[in-house]
Amino acid sequence: MSTGLWILIGVIAAAAVVAILIRNSIIGSRNRVDEAWSGVDVQLKRRHDLVPNLVETVKGYASHERAVLEQTTAARADAVGALGSGPEAESKAESALSRALGDLRAVAESYPDLRATENFQQLQRDLGGIEDEIQASRRIYNSNARAYNTKIQIFPNSIIAGLASLETREYFEVADASEREPARVSFD
């Protein structure tokens, strides 16, 4: 074979190796996004599991606050139903649940005996911890989504990503600006 043919074969082989390395890098980044999203889901499930206990505890003291209790229960059901539907739908449902939990906390503030119970205080501490974990998980997910989105949008990665039909990932954002404030937990 001629030298020109060997050079052509070498160039094709080098291009194939580069394409494989780029694709593997993109897949690794996509897997980190998926892993980070599973971390968000775990924390959301923990919050969903805690809400019924919190509602029941408040219900014993504030039985005439039925609308707030029903709203919180319905928001939790919607948030559980949104699991697995992606960051945009889950973010919307979680924002509604956060608003409902805020209303529930406001009701609890009206009942000093409730605020003084060990069970309620522990649930409040647990909820505060879970809220912190959700925020941390959300930041990790969004960071990985940003890295992945950047990776598939830059040249020459965008060519490989386009051939593989890889799409950008949505960020898990708080839809309601008031939800950007940290949850207020009072132990008074």
JOMODA-V424662 format. One record per backbone hydrogen bond with DSSP energy under -0.5 kcal/mol. CO is the residue of the C=O (numbers start at 0). NH is the residue of the N-H. If there is no record, write none. Layout:
co:CO nh:NH
co:CO nh:NH
This chain:
co:1 nh:5
co:2 nh:6
co:3 nh:7
co:4 nh:8
co:5 nh:9
co:6 nh:10
co:7 nh:11
co:8 nh:12
co:9 nh:13
co:10 nh:14
co:11 nh:15
co:12 nh:16
co:13 nh:17
co:14 nh:18
co:15 nh:19
co:16 nh:20
co:17 nh:21
co:18 nh:22
co:19 nh:23
co:20 nh:24
co:21 nh:25
co:22 nh:26
co:23 nh:27
co:24 nh:28
co:25 nh:29
co:26 nh:30
co:27 nh:31
co:28 nh:32
co:29 nh:33
co:30 nh:34
co:31 nh:35
co:32 nh:36
co:33 nh:37
co:34 nh:38
co:35 nh:39
co:36 nh:40
co:37 nh:41
co:38 nh:42
co:39 nh:43
co:40 nh:44
co:41 nh:45
co:42 nh:46
co:43 nh:47
co:44 nh:48
co:45 nh:49
co:46 nh:50
co:47 nh:51
co:48 nh:52
co:49 nh:53
co:50 nh:54
co:51 nh:55
co:52 nh:56
co:53 nh:57
co:54 nh:58
co:55 nh:59
co:56 nh:60
co:57 nh:60
co:57 nh:61
co:61 nh:64
co:64 nh:68
co:65 nh:69
co:66 nh:70
co:67 nh:71
co:68 nh:72
co:69 nh:73
co:70 nh:74
co:71 nh:75
co:72 nh:76
co:73 nh:77
co:74 nh:78
co:75 nh:79
co:76 nh:80
co:77 nh:81
co:78 nh:82
co:79 nh:82
co:81 nh:84
co:85 nh:89
co:86 nh:90
co:87 nh:91
co:88 nh:92
co:89 nh:93
co:90 nh:94
co:91 nh:95
co:92 nh:96
co:93 nh:97
co:94 nh:98
co:95 nh:99
co:96 nh:100
co:97 nh:101
co:98 nh:102
co:99 nh:103
co:100 nh:104
co:101 nh:105
co:102 nh:106
co:103 nh:107
co:104 nh:108
co:105 nh:109
co:106 nh:109
co:107 nh:110
co:109 nh:111
co:110 nh:114
co:111 nh:115
co:112 nh:116
co:113 nh:116
co:116 nh:120
co:117 nh:121
co:118 nh:122
co:119 nh:123
co:120 nh:124
co:121 nh:125
co:122 nh:126
co:123 nh:127
co:124 nh:128
co:125 nh:129
co:126 nh:130
co:127 nh:131
co:128 nh:132
co:129 nh:133
co:130 nh:134
co:131 nh:135
co:132 nh:136
co:133 nh:137
co:134 nh:138
co:135 nh:139
co:136 nh:140
co:137 nh:141
co:138 nh:142
co:139 nh:143
co:140 nh:144
co:141 nh:145
co:142 nh:146
co:143 nh:147
co:144 nh:148
co:145 nh:149
co:146 nh:150
co:147 nh:151
co:148 nh:152
co:149 nh:152
co:149 nh:153
co:153 nh:157
co:155 nh:158
co:155 nh:159
co:156 nh:160
co:157 nh:161
co:158 nh:162
co:159 nh:163
co:160 nh:165
co:161 nh:164
co:170 nh:172
co:172 nh:174
co:174 nh:176
co:175 nh:178
co:176 nh:179
co:177 nh:180
co:182 nh:184
co:183 nh:185
